[in-house]
Amino acid sequence: MSIGKFVSLIIKKIKVKKVFLNISLLLLAICLGFCHSLSFMELNKPERVLSQGVWHSYITRHFNFYYRPGYRSSVYIDSIAAKQEENYSEVLKLFNLYDYGYKVKYFIFEDFKDYDNITGAGSFSNTYEIGNYGAVYAIDNDSLSNVTGKHEITHFLVDNFFGFGAPGPFKWLTGEGMAVWSDGGWYGEDLFDFAARKLRNDEISSPYFIVTHPEARRIQQNIYPMAGAFTKFMIRNYGLAKFLNLYQKGYTLDSFKAIFGKTFYEQNTIFENFLKRKFDEKSNPLPSSQLRRKR
């Protein structure tokens, strides 16, 4: 074989290998692209999550608990289950609902790293509920408060009984407001007291601002208790049925007036004035003699 033919043969082999290499890289890119294109919902699909690691299950009347063996939650699963069954019953009573036996798929992760390793979805919250799956995902913490809280159970039951809420400006305020209201307070503090203090110190925005500026939800930590305080105020003054009507039919800002007889801005002003009076009364309590006369 001449040197020219030998060199030509080598070049052909190199080209063939290059073609195979390019095809392999293309297939790898497609695979990686597909993996990263999975949505948050797809990454958290219960069947997928259960297939990604070792899980144990604990079944109660209203819950299918899934927890990671060998972690702390496996030691306290009895207590966690008992507390969540208690929460479930309390939410049913609070909303005056009949017990149809809706079951929650309740996933407990040891920490954010464990959650990310299993789902690949990153992490953005200690707990959250995905109504389409009837599932709650909770990150364990030292006090067990994340995995024994009532907040996500409220979301679950509201979703099942009243739907996912109207896709309008009030969806976040009403949905999160009811979940916080069901807790009865904010880390042990009365919702009105907390909101009044934070509003007076300019550390929190009004419900009107929260609704008309959705971007505020990403940067403010205190908007959840404000939503809860507003919900508590509205339910106390107008009743739960009307507030649920806003949750279900609040498609526009004008929907508010159709339900409550006042514009949202007007009601927001009334609520803010109530909080200001609440703060002043707490900061400057009446002497006991005046308090008796006032009563």
C-alpha positions, 0 to 999 in steps of 0.5 A: 500500500502506498503512503498516499493510500495509507494516509487517506485511509487514516483520514477516513477513519478519523472522519468516521470517529468524528461523526460518531462522536458528534452524534453521541454529543448530540444525543447527550445534549438532547438528554440533558436538555430533556432532563432540565426541561421538566417542569416543577410540577413534573419533577414533583409528581408523587410517582416520580418522587417515590421512584427516586429514593428509598421511602417508608410509608405510614398510613392513617385515616386522612394521610399517606405519609412518606418519609426517609428511613434512618432520618429524624422524621422516622423516629417521630412519625407517630407524633407527626401523624397524630398532630396532622390528623388533629390539624385536619379535623380542626380545619374541617371544623373551622370551615364547617366541612363534612369529612369526605375522607380526602387523603393527603400524600404527605412527603417528608424530606430530611432537609433541603439537600435531601429534597433537591437530591430526590426531586432535582427541583431546587428548593424555595419553601419549607413546605408547600402543597400541590393541589393537582396531586393532592400532595404536601411536601415538607422539609423537616426542621429541629422543632418539627414545626414544618412537618406538623403545621396546619398551613398546607392542610388548609390549602389541601382542604380548601382546594378539595372543597372550594377549588383552586380559586379564581385566577385573578388578583385576589387568588394569592391574598385569599388562598394564603390568607385563609391558610394563615388565618387557620393557624390562629396567629403568627409564631404565637402572636395575634395576627392583628397585633403583628400586622398593626406593629409591622404596619406602624413601623413601615415593615409591611405593605397593605393588602391593597399594595400586595394585590396591586403589586404582585412582585412584592410577594417575592421580596417581603417576608411579612406579607403572609401574616398581613394576608392572614390578618386581612382575612381574619378581619373580613371573615369577622365582619362579613362572614366566611361565606362571603370571603370564600365567594371572593376566593372563588369569584374574584376575577377582577378588582371590581369583583370585590365591590360586587361582593362586599359593597365597597371597593377594595381600596375603601375596605383596605383603608378601613382595615388600615385604620382598624390596625392603627387604632389597635396599635395605639390601644396596645401602646397606650392602654386605658387606665383601669378606671376608664376601662371599666367605664368604657365597658 
